[in-house]
Amino acid sequence: MVSNNRLIITDNNNNKVKLVDTHTNKLLSELKLSSSPWDITVFNKTQAAVTLPGSNKILIIKVSPSL
């Protein structure tokens, strides 16, 4: 969770990170990546790290207000 009603998730099949409003069940934003994301961790309300094992990378992304 990034905030009370915002969840950030990885979509391995579509090579994307998605930001979802859990209150309305709507997709707020998505970010297309160069390879499949595997895991994600949130640092704070504005930053997250995403692992891309196929590219041997860890991306730091800005989350607020969208991706």
Secondary structure as GFF3:
##gff-version 3
##sequence-region A 1 67
A	DSSP	beta_strand	6	11	.	.	.	ID=ss1
A	DSSP	three_ten_helix	12	14	.	.	.	ID=ss2
A	DSSP	beta_strand	16	21	.	.	.	ID=ss3
A	DSSP	beta_strand	26	32	.	.	.	ID=ss4
A	DSSP	beta_strand	39	42	.	.	.	ID=ss5
A	DSSP	beta_strand	47	52	.	.	.	ID=ss6
A	DSSP	three_ten_helix	53	55	.	.	.	ID=ss7
A	DSSP	beta_strand	57	62	.	.	.	ID=ss8
###
